[in-house]
Amino acid sequence: MSRRVCAIDIGSNAIRMMIADVSPQQEHFHIVKKYRAAVRLGHDAFTLKSFTPQTIELALEAFRRFAKTNRDLQVKEVRAVATSACRESRNSQVLVDRVYTESGIKIEIIDGLEEGRLIHQAVQHELELKNKTSMLIDIGGGSVEVTFSQGDQILSSKSFPMGTVRVLENLQKRNLTEAHMNILIGEFLPELTKHIHRTTEETAPDFAVGTGGNIECLGQLKEQLLKRSPSTFLTLAELSQIIDILKSTRLKDRIEKLRLRPDRADVIIPASTLVQTIMRQAETEKILIPKVGLRDGLIWAMAATI
């Protein structure tokens, strides 16, 4: 007997919802609907340290729509989790309380470790990880999670405050441009390098896995810009080529010619540069793109309780 569930990922760059039908012991779930609300919570959280009334209202509008959709589609269970932006905003509880009052949806604010665990859960259902050492890279708006696993066991997981929206806001705050991206990333490099080298000194990863909307977009840009397929993996050389093309393409042209959403076009350079940096530090030449993420991990977690 299948059960209809809903997973909501309240990220720093957008709020995403997925409705799926799940049943016990199944290897895949059936996606019914996917939604995305372009609410950039990270803009307020990383610059003002709290959400403005206008941003809260935008989030509330999204949750009112989500609640109506869930009623219309007879969803039985909802799990909504918030990440970096809500972890850091001083008034995130105001948002949590108002969302619950107006939509009946309860938000959990999770830490980076739980975020990494849920993403790993999604990946292990999509890729064969048995007897393999893998490095999972999740590029979010507020943070980057780097998780190492051996088979289905997590060896180590660390969250770094260097997500795409945060990097973008830091550049603007310091009057820097995309050309100065490496300055910002360089400030996080010692801690990132330490985490990677400490975990890989005994066992190098067999492969890297990338999750998040930006990495999926880079896979699509491989087909679009380099005329190569499939979009389910990238080599470091291909990634470097894509970055060079993006850097020479104005923001306006990324939107109009490459058909990127405005809230993707401005963060794709930070995202791609972060992936490139992590792959270089781990000496990994290839990254797999399974096109799953936090929402999928939430769906699997709910499926396990049926």
Backbone as a ProteinNet text record, in pm:
[ID]
protein_1_A
[PRIMARY]
MSRRVCAIDIGSNAIRMMIADVSPQQEHFHIVKKYRAAVRLGHDAFTLKSFTPQTIELALEAFRRFAKTNRDLQVKEVRAVATSACRESRNSQVLVDRVYTESGIKIEIIDGLEEGRLIHQAVQHELELKNKTSMLIDIGGGSVEVTFSQGDQILSSKSFPMGTVRVLENLQKRNLTEAHMNILIGEFLPELTKHIHRTTEETAPDFAVGTGGNIECLGQLKEQLLKRSPSTFLTLAELSQIIDILKSTRLKDRIEKLRLRPDRADVIIPASTLVQTIMRQAETEKILIPKVGLRDGLIWAMAATI
[TERTIARY]
86	0	88.8	74.6	159.4	102.6	192.3	155.5	209.4	128.4	170.5	232.7	357.8	431.2	487.3	527.5	579.8	706.8	810.6	937.4	962.4	999.7	1027.3	1166.9	1246.4	1384.1	1386.6	1402.6	1405.1	1551	1599.2	1739.4	1765.8	1889.7	1929.6	1898.1	1884.8	1859.4	1716.4	1649.7	1512.8	1448.7	1316.2	1241.2	1185	1217.6	1178.6	1089.1	987	895.3	883.7	876.1	854.6	746.4	648.6	544.8	569.1	566	594.8	508.1	485.6	418	524.4	521	620	547.9	618	563.1	678.1	650.7	756.3	836.5	967	1058.4	1075.4	1026.1	1044.3	1182.9	1234.4	1367.9	1361.1	1245.8	1229.1	1094.9	1082.9	952.3	902.3	773.1	711.8	690.9	756.9	742.1	610.9	529.2	399.2	412.6	477.2	493.6	622.1	680.9	794.4	763.5	798.3	776.6	902.7	921.1	1034	987	1010.1	975.9	1106.5	1124	1249.2	1250.4	1269.1	1277.7	1420.7	1497.7	1639.9	1657	1631.7	1644.4	1787.2	1883.5	2023.5	2063.4	1995	2029	2015.2	1902.6	1880.7	1969.3	1973.4	2044.9	2193	2254.7	2399.3	2441.7	2347	2382.4	2324.8	2198.3	2130.3	2125	2153.7	2146.9	2004	1905.3	1765.4	1680.5	1564.2	1476	1390.6	1376	1290.6	1144.3	1050.2	907.5	869.6	933.4	901.7	942.9	1060.7	1109.2	1023.4	985.5	898.2	764.9	712.5	584.4	597.4	709.9	731.8	734.3	802.1	808.8	669.2	592.7	457.6	367.8	381.4	303.3	332.5	462.4	501.8	440.4	445.3	394	241.6	175.2	29.2	-6.5	71.1	49.6	80.6	190.6	229.3	119.9	66.8	-36.4	-162.1	-199.8	-318.1	-293.9	-175.2	-139.8	-144	-90.6	-91.3	-234.1	-321.1	-462.9	-526.2	-503.2	-563.1	-516.2	-388.8	-331.8	-335.7	-401.7	-423.2	-292.7	-199	-70.9	-94.2	-33.8	-55.3	48.1	167.8	275.3	365.2	403.9	491.4	612.4	730.6	849	922.1	938.5	1004.7	1128.3	1243.3	1366.8	1430.8	1488.4	1555.5	1704	1784.4	1929.3	1998.4	2105.7	2198.4	2136.8	2051	1995.1	1915.9	1833.3	1752.9	1838.9	1947.4	2038.6	2098.6	2119.5	2195.1	2110.6	1989.2	1906.3	1858.5	1868.5	1828.6	1679	1599.2	1453.9	1394.3	1472.3	1420.1	1299.9	1293.1	1179	1049.1	1059.6	941.6	888.1	979.1	939	878.2	944.2	895.9	754.8	734.2	603.9	494.5	525.6	424.6	387.9	487.6	459.5	365.3	391.8	307	164.6	153.5	22.2	-59.4	7.2	-65.5	-79.2	5.8	-1.6	-16.5	11.6	7.2	130.3	229.2	352.2	457.7	510.9	612.2	751.4	833.8	969.8	1070.1	1159.9	1273.3	1396.9	1471.6	1599.7	1707	1770.9	1867.8	2011	2104.7	2245.1	2309.7	2433.8	2504.1	2525.2	2543.2	2565.2	2440.2	2322.9	2197.7	2170.9	2206.1	2191.1	2274.4	2401.1	2489.6	2437.8	2381.8	2331.1	2211.7	2120.6	2002.7	2040.3	2136.4	2180.6	2249	2329.4	2395.6	2290.8	2182.7	2075.1	2014.1	1997.4	1942.6	2038.9	2167.1	2267.9	2281.7	2279.6	2300.9	2185.8	2069.1	1958.5	1972.1	2056.5	2068.3	2194.5	2302.8	2430.5	2474.6	2554	2608	2731.3	2715.4	2823.8	2892.8	2838.1	2891.9	3040	3121.1	3266.1	3338	3277.8	3339.4	3357.1	3464.4	3482.3	3441.3	3347.1	3298.5	3308.7	3318.7	3319.5	3196.6	3104.7	2983	3003.3	2973.2	2984.9	2845.9	2789.1	2659.2	2681	2656	2674.6	2541.1	2527.3	2405.2	2425.4	2321.9	2331.6	2410.5	2397.7	2466.4	2586.5	2583.5	2693	2726.3	2843.2	2887.5	2912.7	2847.2	2869.1	2961.6	3069.3	3161.8	3157.6	3108.6	3086	3160.9	3238.6	3308.9	3238.3	3221.2	3156.6	3227.2	3216.6	3264	3139.5	3099.8	2972.9	2859.8	2774.9	2663.9	2696.9	2824	2866.6	2937	2891.2	2956.5	3083.6	3196.3	3324.6	3341.3	3309.6	3318.1	3233.7	3182.6	3100.6	3124.9	3145.3	3169.3	3098.3	3040.3	2969.7	3056.7	3075.7	3158.3	3070.8	3087.2	3003.9	3051.4	3044.9	3093.8	2999	2869	2769.5	2765.8	2693.7	2697.8	2640.4	2526.2	2465.8	2555	2609.8	2699.1	2822.6	2881.7	2998.6	2962.5	2847	2800.7	2782.1	2717.4	2694.6	2827.4	2922.2	3054.2	3129.7	3118.4	3182.8	3126.6	2993.5	2929.8	2964.6	2966.4	2996.7	3137.9	3229.3	3369.3	3405.5	3301.1	3320.7	3415.3	3400.8	3481.4	3392.5	3454.2	3380.3	3405.4	3341	3361.6	3508.5	3582.8	3725.3	3804.9	3747.7	3815.9	3766.8	3694.7	3634.3	3736.2	3854.1	3955.6	4006.5	3994.1	4034.5	3945	3814	3718.3	3734.1	3743.2	3757.1	3887.9	3990.5	4120.8	4114.6	4021	4008.1	3956.6	3883.5	3831.1	3919.3	4018.1	4096.5	4170.2	4235.4	4308.3	4218.3	4099.2	4008.5	3954.6	3921.6	3871.7	3978.2	4099.4	4211.5	4237.4	4233.2	4256.9	4153.4	4026.5	3918.6	3938	3969	3985.5	4106.4	4218.9	4342.1	4338.6	4274.1	4264.9	4183.6	4080	3992.4	4051.7	4126.5	4172.8	4316	4384.6	4524.7	4540.5	4437.6	4443.4	4375.7	4260.7	4185.3	4140.7	4191.1	4147.5	4008.2	3921.6	3787.1	3792	3705.5	3695.7	3632.5	3542.8	3480.5	3416.3	3385.5	3312.7	3169	3077.4	2935.6	2891.4	2825.7	2781.5	2630.5	2581.5	2436.9	2407.6	2282.3	2240.6	2207.9	2119	2072.6	2181.8	2283.4	2391	2474	2500.2	2578.8	2498.7	2368.8	2284.6	2286.7	2285.4	2291.2	2423.4	2533.7	2664.2	2665.2	2596.7	2585	2511.3	2405.6	2329.9	2413.8	2494.8	2580.2	2689.8	2728.7	2825.2	2767.9	2639.7	2575.2	2555.5	2517.9	2484.6	2608.8	2712.2	2830.4	2940.4	2957.7	3067.1	3020.3	2885.9	2826.4	2870.9	2878.7	2916.4	2808.4	2790.6	2693.2	2759.1	2701.2	2575	2597.2	2485	2491	2505.8	2524.8	2528.3	2667.9	2768	2900.6	2977.9	3079.3	3169.5	3311.4	3403.5	3544.5	3593.4	3704.3	3761.3	3797	3846	3881.5	3757.9	3647.4	3521.8	3470.4	3477.9	3433	3514.1	3644.8	3731.2	3695.5	3663.9	3621.3	3491.9	3397	3267.6	3288.4	3372.9	3399.9	3458.5	3552.9	3614.1	3508.6	3415.8	3309.8	3216.6	3177	3085.2	3147.4	3276.2	3344.4	3348	3350	3354.3	3214.6	3111.8	2972.6	2908.8	2859.4	2796.9	2672.6	2640	2524.1	2397.6	2380.3	2263.2	2256.4	2372.4	2375.9	2358	2399.8	2375.7	2225.2	2153	2006.5	1940.5	1980	1911	1959	2089.8	2142.9	2156.4	2199.2	2213.6	2085.1	1987.4	1855.2	1860.6	1952.7	1959	1862.7	1798.8	1715.5	1803.8	1750.2	1832.1	1897.4	1823.5	1881	1972.3	1993.6	2096.2	2215.6	2185.6	2291	2393.8	2348.2	2442.6	2522.5	2479.4	2554.1	2628.6	2616.1	2676.5	2829.4	2887.4	3034.3	3085.1	3027.6	3069.3	3054.1	2943	2918.1	3022.8	3046.9	3140.5	3283.4	3319.5	3454.6	3474.1	3369.5	3375.8	3395.2	3318.6	3331.4	3472.7	3519.9	3654.4	3760.7	3748.2	3845.2	3846.3	3727.3	3717.7	3772.6	3739.4	3790.3	3942.7	3997.2	4143	4209.4	4151.8	4208.1	4204.1	4098.4	4084.1	4151.6	4208.8	4275.8	4181.9	4058.3	3955.4	3929.8	3930.4	3920.4	3777.6	3684.7	3549.7	3446.9	3335.6	3226.5	3096.5	3030	2902.4	2788.8	2685.7	2572.8	2444.6	2404.4	2287.6	2152.7	2154.3	2031.3	1933.7	1989	1908.5	1964.4	1888.1	1935.1	1862.1	1857.3	1800	1654.4	1574	1432.7	1419.7	1505.1	1499.9	1534.2	1634.8	1671.7	1557.5	1483.3	1366	1258.4	1235.8	1135.5	1173.5	1301.6	1346.8	1333.9	1362.5	1349.7	1204.4	1111	968.2	923.8	978	942.4	983.2	1093.8	1145.1	1055.8	965.8	880.1	742.6	719.5	587.7	574.8
-120.2	0	124	208.6	327.6	440	529.6	642.3	769	874.7	1000.2	1092.7	1130.3	1213.6	1337.1	1433.8	1560.3	1598.2	1633.5	1679.6	1823.4	1907.7	2049	2083.3	2139.4	2181.3	2333.7	2392.8	2539.1	2582.6	2610.6	2643.2	2791.9	2828.8	2969.8	3043.8	2968.8	3031.7	3010.5	2907.1	2876.8	2778.9	2768	2668.9	2569	2440.8	2337.4	2233.8	2191.4	2090.1	1975.2	1854.8	1736.3	1649.5	1609.7	1517.3	1383.9	1275.2	1143.7	1036.2	929.7	810.4	707.9	660.8	563.6	439.9	328.1	206.2	124.9	38.6	-37.2	-124.4	-133.7	-220.9	-185.8	-71.7	-38.8	21.4	4.8	56.2	198.4	237.8	373.6	427.6	559.4	617.5	692.8	714.6	781.6	929.3	1016.7	1160.7	1207.5	1272.7	1322.7	1466.8	1551	1693	1746.6	1846.2	1921.2	2069.3	2144.3	2289.4	2359.5	2482.8	2563.8	2707.7	2763.7	2904.1	2982	3083.1	3159.8	3260.5	3209.3	3295.2	3285.7	3393.1	3389.1	3430.5	3336.2	3362.5	3400.1	3346.3	3372.4	3517.8	3590.7	3733.4	3807.5	3786	3851.7	3790.7	3658.3	3589.9	3623.4	3633.8	3652.4	3798.5	3891.5	4033.7	4106.4	4077.7	4146.8	4062.7	3934.2	3838.2	3811.2	3860.9	3828.6	3849.2	3784.3	3794.4	3920.3	3990.2	4108.4	4064.6	4152.7	4119.4	4082.6	4149.2	4120.5	3977.8	3935.8	3800.4	3695.7	3723.2	3631	3615.3	3726.6	3720.6	3637.5	3651.4	3570.6	3421.5	3388.5	3249	3198.2	3283.3	3245.1	3218.2	3302	3281.7	3143.4	3107.9	2977.5	2864.9	2876.8	2770	2760.5	2873.1	2866.5	2788.8	2812.3	2737.8	2590	2563	2423.3	2350.4	2416.8	2354.2	2322.3	2416.2	2393.8	2276.1	2272.3	2162.6	2028.7	2026.9	1902.9	1855.8	1951.9	1915.9	1861.8	1933.5	1893.4	1754.7	1723.6	1595.8	1488.8	1522.1	1426	1365.7	1456	1415.8	1373.6	1261.4	1205.9	1250.9	1283.7	1321.1	1425.5	1526.1	1633	1642.9	1653.7	1684.7	1800	1908.2	2028.1	2056.9	2072.5	2102.2	2229.5	2306.5	2430.8	2417	2480.4	2463.8	2595.1	2625.8	2731	2866.6	2920	3053.3	3058	2956.4	2952.6	2920.6	2846.9	2819.4	2949.1	3043.7	3163.7	3288.4	3291.2	3410.5	3421.8	3541.5	3563.8	3544	3569.2	3559.6	3442.1	3334.9	3219.7	3156.8	3170	3112.1	3183.7	3312.6	3388	3325.9	3296.1	3232.1	3094.7	3015.1	2880.1	2885.5	2977.2	2988	3034.6	3133.7	3186.9	3087.1	3013.7	2910.5	2806.3	2764.8	2663.9	2716.8	2843	2904	2915.6	2956.4	2986.9	2869.3	2767.8	2655.9	2520.4	2516.1	2388.3	2302.7	2358	2282.4	2315	2212.2	2227.8	2220.9	2320.2	2325.6	2279.5	2189.7	2150.5	2224.5	2287.6	2346.3	2243.1	2190.9	2082.6	2134.4	2063.1	2104.4	2043.9	2082.5	2037.1	1887.1	1824.8	1680.2	1603.9	1647.8	1583.8	1608.7	1727.6	1760	1663.2	1643.9	1552	1409.2	1368.1	1231	1205.9	1303.2	1287.9	1285	1367.5	1369	1236.4	1184.9	1055.8	945.5	953.6	854.6	856.2	976.8	987.7	928	959.2	914.1	762.5	700.3	555.5	476.1	541.2	475.8	491.1	583.5	613.7	553.2	545.4	495.8	371.8	289.1	169.6	211.5	221	264.6	148.4	29.4	-87.5	-108.6	-129.3	-151.7	-35.5	82.4	200.9	310.7	386.7	507.4	626	703.9	815.8	947.5	1056	1190.6	1262.7	1298.5	1369.3	1518.8	1594.7	1740.7	1798.7	1863.9	1929.5	2079.9	2146.6	2291.6	2360	2421	2493.3	2642.9	2717.2	2863.1	2918.6	2852.3	2902.7	2821.9	2692.4	2605.7	2501.8	2443.5	2332	2215.4	2102.9	1982.2	1888.1	1847.1	1749.7	1625.4	1515.6	1392.3	1277	1205.6	1086.9	963.2	863.3	740.5	617.7	509.7	378.4	291.2	259.4	189.3	276.8	219.8	299.6	363.8	352.7	410.4	544.4	646.9	777.2	775.6	810	815.5	950.5	1056.6	1191.8	1286.6	1389.4	1488.1	1623.7	1724	1857.5	1961.1	2060	2168	2293.3	2354.7	2475.3	2595.3	2708.6	2826.9	2900.8	2832.5	2892.9	2862.9	2866.2	2843.4	2956.3	2933.7	3026.4	3164.3	3169.3	3299.2	3374.5	3302.8	3366	3424.4	3348.3	3397	3522.1	3517.8	3631.5	3755.8	3737.9	3850.3	3905.8	3817.4	3861.1	3940.8	3896.5	3970.5	4112.5	4122.4	4254.4	4342.9	4283.9	4358	4416.7	4343	4387.3	4455.8	4486.7	4552	4475.2	4343.4	4257.4	4203.1	4152.8	4096.1	3945.3	3881.6	3738.2	3704.6	3799.8	3776.4	3755	3798.6	3784.2	3662.6	3574.1	3458.7	3378.2	3360.1	3276.9	3336.1	3467.8	3531.4	3480.3	3482.5	3435.6	3287	3208.4	3063.4	3032	3109.8	3089.4	3102.6	3183.8	3202.8	3076.8	2993.7	2869.6	2749.1	2770.2	2658.3	2577.7	2641.4	2560.9	2460.1	2504.2	2414.8	2304.9	2343.5	2246.8	2141.6	2187.9	2098	2001.7	2053.6	1969.7	1856.7	1892	1792.3	1684.8	1728.7	1634.9	1544.2	1604.4	1526.5	1432.2	1476.8	1391.8	1266	1281.1	1168.9	1079.9	1139.4	1062.1	1011.5	1039	998	845.1	774	627.1	568.7	626.3	575.3	690.4	693.2	796.1	759.5	858.6	827.3	765.8	667.5	607.7	705.4	788.6	889.8	997.1	1110.7	1219.5	1216.9	1264.1	1273.8	1416.7	1479.6	1617.2	1627.7	1701.9	1724.2	1873.6	1908.5	2048.8	2097.2	2195.1	2246.7	2302.8	2363.9	2422.7	2315.7	2205.6	2098.2	2033.1	2016.6	1962.9	2056.3	2185.5	2285.5	2274.7	2249.9	2235.4	2112.8	2006.3	1889.2	1923	2005	2047	2139.6	2224.8	2316.4	2241.1	2125.3	2039.9	2003.8	1964.6	1929.6	2052.7	2162.7	2285.4	2355.6	2368.9	2447.7	2363.8	2241	2156.9	2053.7	2043.1	1945.7	1803.2	1776.3	1641.5	1587	1455.4	1392.8	1270	1215.3	1256.5	1366.2	1416.5	1524.1	1468.5	1336.1	1271.2	1262.1	1318.1	1329.5	1441.5	1489.4	1591.5	1552.1	1570.1	1557.3	1694.3	1694.6	1821.5	1910.5	1849.4	1926.4	1991.4	1916.8	1972	2085.3	2065.8	2169.2	2296.7	2282.9	2400.3	2472.5	2397	2458.3	2536.7	2477.2	2543.7	2673.1	2668.2	2787.4	2898.7	2864	2965.1	3031.4	2951.2	3006.7	3095.7	3049.1	3127	3260.1	3257.2	3380.7	3485	3437.8	3531.6	3567.3	3518	3545.8	3639.4	3753.7	3850.2	3791.2	3843.8	3795	3798.9	3908.7	3926.2	3814.3	3778.8	3675.1	3534.7	3515.8	3386	3362.2	3471.1	3460.5	3447.4	3534.9	3540.2	3433.2	3410.6	3317.3	3175	3162	3028.3	2983.1	3074.9	3047.3	3000.7	3060.3	3031.9	3123.7	3072.4	3158.9	3267.3	3387.9	3494.6	3452.8	3375.4	3336.1	3213.9	3165.6	3064	3131.1	3225.4	3289.1	3362.1	3419	3497.1	3411.5	3286.2	3201.9	3086.1	3072.7	2957.3	2963.6	3083.7	3094.3	3054.8	3110	3062	2910.4	2856.8	2712.7	2631	2665	2586.6	2598.4	2716.6	2736.3	2657.3	2650.1	2570.3	2422.5	2371.5	2230.4	2203.5	2292.2	2277.9	2274.1	2363.9	2371.2	2242.2	2192.1	2070.4	1950.6	1939.2	1828	1832.2	1950.8	1962.7	1923.4	1967.4	1935.3	1785.2	1718.9	1574.2	1492.9	1563.5	1499.1	1400.9	1447.2	1368	1424.4	1337.5	1383.1	1379.6	1317.3	1298.5	1311.1	1377.5	1390.3	1339.1	1248.1	1194.1	1285.4	1297.9	1386.5	1302.5	1245.2	1155.4	1226	1359.8	1440.6	1407	1388.9	1374.5	1470.3	1491.4	1583.4	1566	1673.8	1671.3	1624.5	1671.9	1630.9	1479.6	1422.2	1277.3	1202.7	1254.6	1192.7	1195.7	1306.5	1318.2	1217.8	1201.7	1105.2	964.2	928.2	795.4	776.4	883.3	874.8	850	915.1	894.3	755.1	708.2	574.8	466.1	489.8	389.8	373.1	470.9	464.1	403	367.6	311	170
0	0	0	-100.9	-107.2	-20	16.2	101.6	37.5	34	-29	75.6	50	145.2	74.9	155.5	102.1	176.9	102.4	160.7	118.1	213.7	184.1	233.6	144.2	173.5	174.1	294.4	306.9	303.7	183.1	164.7	170.6	144.5	149.5	20.1	-89.9	-219.7	-267.8	-218.3	-261.7	-164.2	-173.9	-96	-196.1	-176.2	-272.4	-205.9	-278.7	-226.6	-326.6	-273	-356.9	-293.2	-373.3	-327.4	-397.9	-321.1	-379.3	-315.3	-390.1	-337.8	-302.3	-177	-130.9	-77	-82	-22.1	36.4	134.6	201.9	104.9	132.1	57.3	-91.3	-131.5	-273.2	-296.1	-417.7	-450	-503.7	-552.5	-604.3	-556.3	-548.9	-518.9	-641.8	-646.6	-761	-727.7	-803.3	-781	-843.1	-762	-807.9	-857.2	-777.2	-812	-751.2	-819.7	-765	-777.5	-676.1	-679.1	-628.8	-675.1	-629.2	-611.5	-493.1	-468	-452.3	-536.1	-536.3	-421.4	-300.9	-180.6	-129.8	-143.6	-107.1	39.5	129.4	273	310	235.9	266.9	252.2	164	146	278.8	347.8	477.5	585.9	590.6	698.3	700.2	582.1	576.9	574.2	552.2	552.9	674.2	706.8	817.4	944.8	931.1	1043.9	1091.8	1018.7	1050.6	925	921.9	805.9	815.6	702.8	699.9	691.3	728.7	715.7	572.9	474.3	333.2	295.4	341.8	310.6	380.7	504.3	577.9	504.8	451.8	380.2	252.2	181.8	61.4	95.5	207.5	251.7	290.3	359.5	400.4	280	177.2	54.2	-4.7	-6.1	-59.9	22.6	155.4	241.3	236.8	216.7	201.4	74.5	-33.7	-158.9	-138.8	-69.4	-43.8	33.8	137.6	221.7	138.9	52.3	-32.4	-127.9	-187.5	-278.1	-205.5	-83.8	-4.3	26	55	79.4	-48.3	-158.5	-286.3	-330.5	-303	-347.5	-239.4	-128.2	-19	34.7	62.5	122	267.3	306.2	440.5	542.5	495.9	588.7	524.6	602	553.3	646.2	586	665.8	598.9	674.2	622.1	706.2	639.3	712.1	657.8	749.7	713.6	742.9	660.8	672.1	708.9	640.9	681	717.1	630.7	654.9	785.5	808.4	931.4	1054.2	1033.4	1145.5	1198	1108	1144.7	1170.1	1120.9	1140	1284.8	1339.6	1479.9	1500.6	1394.6	1412.3	1334.6	1316.8	1243	1312.7	1447	1518.9	1481.9	1449.6	1404.2	1275.9	1183.7	1057.8	1084.1	1167.9	1199.8	1258.6	1355.7	1422.4	1327.3	1244.3	1153.1	1043.7	995.1	894.7	953.8	1077.6	1140.8	1161.6	1206.2	1230.9	1102.3	993.4	870	772.6	788.9	694	761.6	892.2	963.6	940.3	869	840.2	945.1	1006.9	1111.1	1048.6	1077.4	1021.9	1127.4	1087.3	1172.3	1120.4	1209	1169.2	1200.2	1095.4	1113.1	1101.4	1163.5	1154.5	1030.6	1005.1	885.6	880.6	997.5	1000.8	956.7	1006.6	967	818.2	772	629.6	545.6	586.5	515.7	520.1	633.9	649	556	549.8	464.2	315.7	277.9	137.9	104	196.8	176.8	159.3	237.4	227.7	87.8	31.8	-104.5	-206.4	-191.5	-288.7	-287.4	-169.1	-163.7	-225.7	-240.4	-311.4	-463.3	-504.7	-647.4	-709.4	-631.9	-683.1	-605.6	-668.7	-603.7	-523	-392	-304.9	-233.6	-247.9	-177.4	-210.6	-106.6	-120.4	-187.6	-183.6	-244.4	-139.8	-155.5	-74.2	-160.5	-111.6	-192.6	-115.7	-190.1	-133.5	-187.6	-99.4	-138.8	-117.8	-222.5	-214.9	-239.4	-139	-157.2	-151.2	-262.8	-270.9	-245.6	-129.8	-96.7	-105.9	-72.2	-75.5	41.3	158	276.8	316.6	287.5	330.9	225.5	243.1	159.9	253.4	226	306.8	230.5	296.8	237.7	326.2	269.3	345.2	279.9	359.4	309.8	363.2	276.4	321	264.9	340.3	296.3	285.3	163.3	145.5	196	283.7	336.6	471.5	513.4	641.9	621.8	691.8	683.9	768.6	707.2	777.7	847.3	775.6	833.1	749.8	815.8	746	810.5	727.2	781.2	695.3	763.1	695.4	697.6	581.6	570.2	533.6	602.1	573.1	448.2	333.8	210.1	93.7	122.3	17.8	-83.5	-193	-306.6	-276.3	-207	-174.2	-75.9	20.8	119.6	50.7	-41.9	-115.4	-195	-262.1	-341.6	-253.6	-138.8	-47.3	5.8	33.4	82.3	-23.3	-148.9	-258.4	-266.2	-261.6	-271.7	-152.6	-34.5	87.8	84.3	23	18.5	-112.6	-192.3	-322.2	-413.4	-412.5	-498.5	-610.6	-715	-828	-835.4	-934.2	-953.2	-975.9	-1030.6	-1058	-929	-815.6	-686	-606.9	-673.3	-606.5	-526.5	-585.1	-519.9	-389.3	-373.3	-246.6	-134.3	-158.9	-57.8	-29.8	-135.9	-118	-45.9	-75.4	-10.7	140.4	190.2	334.4	403.9	329.7	386.4	355.1	266.6	215.3	322.6	421.5	521.6	594.4	636.9	709.1	617.5	493.7	396.1	365	340.5	308.6	423.3	546	663.7	670.8	649.9	655.2	547.8	426.7	315.1	337.2	372.2	384.5	505	612.5	731.8	700.6	619.1	587.1	478.3	385.6	269.3	283	395.2	404.5	402.8	451.6	449.4	325.9	288.8	173.6	84.5	-37.3	-132.7	-183.8	-207.8	-258.2	-397.7	-421.5	-554.5	-652.7	-602.4	-687.9	-599.8	-663.3	-596.4	-647.1	-561.9	-598.7	-568.6	-662.8	-643.1	-635.6	-536.1	-524.4	-510.8	-539.1	-534.7	-674.5	-680.6	-809	-897.2	-836	-916.4	-986.5	-916.4	-978.2	-1090.7	-1069.8	-1177.2	-1298.4	-1271	-1378.6	-1455.2	-1383.7	-1449.4	-1542.1	-1500.9	-1587.5	-1716.6	-1704	-1822.6	-1911.2	-1846.7	-1923.1	-1998.9	-1947.8	-2019.8	-2156.6	-2159.6	-2287.2	-2374.2	-2309.2	-2382.5	-2437.6	-2355.5	-2393.5	-2458.1	-2408.1	-2458.6	-2560.1	-2575.3	-2667.9	-2635.1	-2504.4	-2460.4	-2368.9	-2374	-2284.8	-2221.3	-2115.1	-2052.2	-1949	-1895.1	-1794.9	-1653.9	-1643	-1511.2	-1450.9	-1519.8	-1458.5	-1526.1	-1456.7	-1509.6	-1475.4	-1569.8	-1535.1	-1488.6	-1418.6	-1371.5	-1490.2	-1597.7	-1717.9	-1779.8	-1785.2	-1840.4	-1753	-1621.8	-1528.7	-1549.2	-1564.4	-1584.9	-1713.9	-1818.2	-1945.1	-1928	-1857.1	-1834.8	-1756.6	-1653.8	-1572.6	-1659.4	-1746.2	-1834.3	-1923.2	-1976.9	-2063.1	-1981.3	-1862.5	-1778.4	-1736.9	-1705.3	-1662.7	-1773.6	-1896.8	-2010.6	-2060.5	-1990.8	-2029.8	-1928	-1974.5	-1883.7	-1818.6	-1700.3	-1625.8	-1712.5	-1784.8	-1871.8	-1976.3	-2032	-2135.2	-2076.8	-1952.2	-1886.8	-1875	-1850.1	-1836.5	-1973.9	-2068	-2196.9	-2296	-2302.5	-2402.5	-2349.1	-2223.4	-2165.5	-2096.5	-2086.7	-2029.8	-1883.2	-1808.9	-1665.8	-1591.8	-1486.4	-1402.5	-1341.6	-1318.4	-1258.3	-1126.5	-1043.2	-914.5	-926.6	-1048.9	-1076.2	-1143.7	-1232.8	-1312.6	-1226.7	-1113.9	-1032.5	-934.1	-911.1	-816.3	-883.7	-1015.8	-1082.8	-1082	-1085.3	-1078.9	-939.8	-829.6	-697.5	-683.5	-732	-719.4	-793	-917.9	-998.8	-946.9	-897.7	-843.8	-714.7	-632.7	-509.5	-541.2	-637.6	-676.9	-729.1	-813.9	-871.7	-761.5	-663.9	-553.9	-472.5	-437.9	-355.8	-432.1	-560.2	-640.6	-650.1	-666.9	-674.5	-543.1	-432.2	-301.1	-274.2	-322.9	-301.4	-412	-510	-623.4	-694	-715.4	-781.4	-920.9	-1020.4	-1159.2	-1214.8	-1139.7	-1193.6	-1082.5	-1113.2	-1016.1	-1079	-1009.3	-1055.6	-1011.4	-1093.5	-1064.3	-1068.2	-954.4	-954.3	-957.5	-947.1	-952.9	-841.2	-723.2	-601.8	-498	-390.1	-288.1	-157.1	-82.2	51.8	51.8	-43.8	-48.5	-66.4	-152.5	-174.5	-45.8	27.4	153.8	253.7	256	345	305.5	175.1	127.9	174.6	157.4	199.2	349.3	425.8	571.6	611.7	541.5	570.8	525.9	413.1	361.8	461.5	531.6	626	747.7	771.7	891	861.4	734.4	698.3	753.9
[MASK]
++++++++++++++++++++++++++++++++++++++++++++++++++++++++++++++++++++++++++++++++++++++++++++++++++++++++++++++++++++++++++++++++++++++++++++++++++++++++++++++++++++++++++++++++++++++++++++++++++++++++++++++++++++++++++++++++++++++++++++++++++++++++++++++++++++++++++++++++++++++++++++++++++++++++++++++++++

